[in-house]
Amino acid sequence: MKILMVLTSHDQLGSTGLKTGFWLEEFAAPYYVFKDAGAAITVASPLGGQPPLDPKSDDPSAQTAATERFRADLAAQAVLANSSKLAGLTATDFDAVFYPGGHGPLWDLAEDKVSIALIEAFARANKPVGAVCHAPGVLRHTQNADGSPLVQGRRVTGFTNSEEAAVQLTDIVPFLVEDMLKAHGGDYSKAADWQPYAVLDGKLVTGQNPASSELVAHELLKLLA
């Protein structure tokens, strides 16, 4: 069982001068779900090397059992620090792909042609695709073979407009995940803000927020069972 985890390489929060990147819990929780299930995990990013960590996900208030485990796991830290370059990786080499969120993916992965083509290849091979929180934003330009949006008519979720408003970034992000999924024909649903929520449609699994990370990872594993 080979799982590809794709992280952002983008570290600038728009024009605010603040840093962003991936959200630690959204990487750590799925990483250990996959690792404990015996999966071989490859971590990749557009630029390769160390993906940028959203500093807010490093706050004491954002820590979980999975993030604490990661902080004590030098081997996992080395895997993350040496992510492969996304270019050159193919869907044929993996059984599933998973995208952790954080705000970074809205700027790079959502527009990255390599990532878009990779997701489309997984989908057309009927292999599981998972994304959590802001990472469903990577589906923005993905298409079915007939040119229709990949999410059209499919049950999906992702970071809500109200959650984005709560973190006061509605006017900073390049697009709102909830609005984008709806505009592309997705059958969008959500739970209350900050509650764990995952949606499964065929081989596509999406999660609403950081608390949904582990849930999405378990659903992805079920698809591989």
C-alpha atoms as one frame of an Amber mdcrd trajectory, in Angstrom:
protein
   0.000   0.000   0.000   1.698   3.143  -1.273   0.278   6.562  -0.391   1.457
   9.899  -1.745   1.039  12.939   0.525   1.286  16.284  -1.282   2.116  19.454
   0.640   2.286  23.115  -0.338   5.527  24.994  -0.995   3.862  28.421  -0.594
   4.705  30.424   2.529   3.289  33.937   1.979  -0.160  34.875   3.275  -1.153
  37.106   0.390   0.199  40.634   0.773  -0.046  40.664   4.568   3.653  40.053
   5.131   2.674  37.100   7.327   3.724  33.506   6.814   1.531  30.549   5.894
   2.091  26.993   4.633   0.651  23.615   5.601  -1.247  22.939   8.833   0.691
  20.580  11.076  -2.249  18.546  12.407  -3.482  17.967   8.851  -0.173  16.334
   7.987   0.643  14.587  11.259  -2.725  12.953  11.959  -3.085  11.308   8.520
   0.613  10.461   8.394   0.313   8.307  11.498  -3.003   6.776  10.422  -1.283
   5.647   7.228   1.989   4.659   8.898   0.280   2.631  11.621  -1.676   0.791
   8.913   1.609  -0.268   7.315   1.501   2.061   4.316   4.627   3.166   2.495
   4.385   6.966   2.484   5.990   9.350   0.011   5.842  13.067   0.844   6.066
  15.519  -2.042   5.739  19.253  -2.703   6.105  21.493  -5.766   9.604  22.664
  -4.806  10.727  19.602  -2.846  12.670  19.804   0.400  11.143  21.239   3.575
   7.546  22.408   3.039   6.708  25.611   4.947   4.781  25.147   8.179   1.987
  27.586   8.976   3.304  29.109  12.231  -0.191  29.282  13.693  -0.418  25.481
  13.519   2.607  25.386  15.813   0.804  27.296  18.585   0.323  25.343  21.833
  -3.458  25.675  21.377  -3.286  23.836  18.036  -1.435  20.766  19.307  -2.925
  17.259  19.313  -1.685  13.777  20.158  -0.540  13.399  16.543   1.421  16.663
  16.490   3.075  15.810  19.805   4.025  12.403  18.403   5.483  14.099  15.326
   7.561  16.487  17.442   9.169  13.481  19.112   9.630  11.527  15.876  12.965
  12.417  14.265  12.431   9.943  11.422   9.103  11.551  10.453  10.680  15.005
  10.649  13.399  13.842   8.259  10.806  12.508   5.813   9.032  15.870   5.845
  12.252  17.883   5.508  13.232  15.935   2.399   9.993  15.925   0.428  10.278
  14.836  -3.184   9.625  17.237  -6.032   6.107  16.740  -7.307   7.191  16.860
 -10.934   8.209  13.403 -12.092   5.875  11.501  -9.771   3.100   9.511 -11.412
  -0.194   8.051 -10.252   0.891   4.614 -11.475   3.443   4.427  -8.642   0.872
   4.922  -5.858  -2.410   3.498  -4.611  -3.828   6.780  -3.293  -3.040  10.477
  -2.891  -3.755  12.729   0.092  -3.549  16.516   0.322  -3.206  18.161   3.763
  -4.445  21.726   4.007  -3.305  24.971   5.489  -3.786  28.152   3.475  -0.695
  27.581   1.308  -2.345  25.214  -1.215  -4.807  27.930  -2.269  -1.927  29.810
  -3.860   0.281  27.107  -5.341  -1.280  23.641  -5.555  -4.673  24.916  -6.721
  -2.934  26.407  -9.776  -0.103  23.876 -10.206  -0.434  22.070 -13.550   1.587
  19.092 -12.319  -0.677  18.660  -9.306  -3.828  19.119 -11.386  -2.711  16.473
 -13.883  -1.734  14.125 -11.059  -5.149  14.350  -9.395  -6.863  13.783 -12.730
  -4.673  10.708 -13.315  -5.591   9.256  -9.917  -9.280   9.926 -10.550  -9.264
   8.364 -14.020  -7.447   5.306 -12.655 -10.205   5.052 -10.011  -7.682   5.480
  -7.217  -8.594   7.272  -3.955  -8.041  11.025  -3.704  -8.238  12.650  -0.252
  -8.097  16.323   0.756  -8.822  18.108   4.012  -9.673  21.660   5.129  -8.276
  24.102   2.527  -6.829  21.288   0.428 -10.102  20.606  -1.450  -9.092  23.893
  -3.095  -6.589  21.855  -5.131  -9.597  20.510  -7.054 -10.325  24.002  -8.450
  -9.118  23.336 -12.014  -9.314  19.530 -12.126 -11.519  18.033 -14.805 -13.121
  14.794 -15.864 -12.153  13.277 -19.210 -15.072  15.129 -20.847 -13.826  18.511
 -19.616 -16.426  18.947 -16.879 -15.263  19.916 -13.358 -14.080  16.900 -11.381
 -16.308  17.861  -8.435 -19.424  18.448 -10.545 -22.338  16.480  -9.130 -20.150
  14.931  -6.421 -20.574  15.141  -2.662 -17.799  17.316  -1.230 -16.866  19.431
   1.759 -14.030  21.764   2.735 -13.200  24.760   4.885 -16.403  26.757   5.322
 -16.978  30.433   4.599 -17.866  30.936   8.256 -14.645  29.260   9.421 -12.661
  31.503   7.064 -14.466  34.527   8.480 -13.664  33.345  11.999  -9.930  33.400
  11.242 -10.384  36.789   9.543  -8.898  35.779   6.195 -11.956  36.045   3.928
 -10.495  39.055   2.113  -6.934  37.679   2.038  -7.305  34.246   0.415  -7.406
  34.043  -3.401 -10.745  32.212  -3.228 -13.107  30.670  -0.689 -13.119  26.869
  -0.735 -16.845  26.545  -0.031 -17.790  29.018  -2.770 -15.446  27.407  -5.303
 -16.769  23.890  -4.729 -20.350  25.098  -5.124 -19.514  27.160  -8.225 -17.987
  24.076  -9.862 -21.147  22.050  -9.314 -20.109  20.214  -6.175 -22.827  18.932
  -3.841 -21.345  20.785  -0.881 -22.288  20.025   2.723 -20.821  20.910   6.101
 -21.095  20.376   9.836 -20.944  23.056  12.523 -17.744  25.110  12.475 -14.647
  23.258  13.749 -16.468  19.920  14.108 -15.030  16.769  12.468 -16.775  16.120
   9.155 -15.794  14.047   6.127 -17.662  13.281   2.910 -17.137  10.260   0.668
 -18.189  10.144  -2.987 -16.803   7.186  -4.881 -13.043   7.375  -4.469 -13.054
  11.076  -3.507 -12.813  11.876   0.227 -12.908  15.448   1.533 -12.815  16.860
   5.056 -14.007  20.182   6.420 -11.300  21.397   8.816  -8.221  20.341  10.827
 -10.344  18.247  13.200 -11.453  16.192  10.172  -7.935  15.106   9.174  -7.872
  11.737  10.894 -11.415  10.972   9.751 -10.498  11.555   6.102  -7.395   9.401
   6.460  -9.405   6.489   7.870 -11.947   6.797   5.057  -9.099   6.716   2.530
  -7.745   3.533   4.131 -11.172   1.904   3.915 -11.139   2.536   0.173  -7.793
   0.751  -0.051  -8.864  -2.211   2.066
